[in-house]
Every structure is written in structure tokens, then in C-alpha cells.
Amino acid sequence: MTLNSEPTNPSSIPPTTTEGTVAEASEPSVLDEGTFARVKEPRGASRLPLGDGTWHQLARQYVWVQLISSGLVLAIVVTAMLVLTLAFGQTWAWIPGGIISAILIWTIVITPRQARSYGYQLRKDDLVFRRGILWQRVVAVPYGRMQLVDITHGPLDRGFSIAQLKLVTAAASTGVVIPGLTQQAAESLRDTLIDVAETRRTGL
């Protein structure tokens, strides 16, 4: 059984055939609609290589969700600092508040670049997920080891029509959460992974 990384149907990932094979594709997949064009890599020569195959990325709306979330937290922290300082004379609030604000500002600055470092690849026997620029992580999840494929999204995610997909395996350390997928991509990917995982477990 093989799993091709380039599906045929532009509106969904194609289902596996009776032999467990995913057909070749000549049209773009729903996984690549509204996403970034290329995985961002570190500049160093010792970086983890991308390797061969098609890498799918996160939806562009994911950046806006992260920026809005971090911006709201930053606004709350700054407001709390001002209230404690002006209303109660607690000038010490600027120390922890300043540290938290600096971290949040840095997070906002690197969010677009960080989001482009996420990528996942559908290979013959597993799904490979990578993320990070300073701290890189690459995880390969065998299809036959998947026990649960879960989709979650909060109010802000729903407003931007994105969701996150969680892959649960027997070993907790190999679990993967892919954030920032479009709703259609998350649902299509979930259905295909479930079909392939069931085929692998039954030995077909």
C-alpha cells in the first residue's frame, strides 16, 4: 500500500483504493488552498533537510489568529500595569509586566516567520511533521500507529475558518498537533488518515 503526497481531487484528498493506494494527482489539493508557498528553513548548513516529496503548509489566516491572540494578551498586561501603577501606586508591576510584554512583542514579531516553518508531508508509510527555526522538530507518525485523529477550533479560529488537527498514537511522545489548517483541509486530512490507518491495522 502506498500513500501519495499529491492527491487528485482539488476539493478533497482522494480516498484510498481497494489496494490501499492513493492515485496520482495533476491538480492542486485542498491541503494547499490558501496556504504559504514554501516551508521556511534555517539558514545554517546544519539544519534538518526537507528531503524529497510535497510539503503542505498552514493557512495564512493562522498568522492573523496568532497576532490577534498575542495582541489581546499584550493589551491586558499593559492595562494591568497601568492600573496597578496609577491607581494603587504599585510601581513594582512594571518589572514582571515589562518582561511579559517584551516576550509578547517578540512573539508577535516572529509569528509570521515561525508560521512558515510548519509543514507536513504524506509519505508511503507515515506522516512527517516539522516545525521551528531556532529549535527544529521533525516527527514521523506511522499510519498504523494512529489511534485518534481529533479536530478542534476555538471562537477565533472559527472566525477565520481554521482548525487544528491532533494525531494521537500509543506513545504520547509521538503525538502531533498540526495547527492552522483550513476547515476543509482538516476534515479531508482527518478522513484520509483514518481510512489509511484502518487499512494498515487490518493488514490489507
Order of alpha helices (4+ residues) and beta strands (2+ residues): alpha-alpha-beta-beta-beta-beta-alpha-beta-beta-alpha
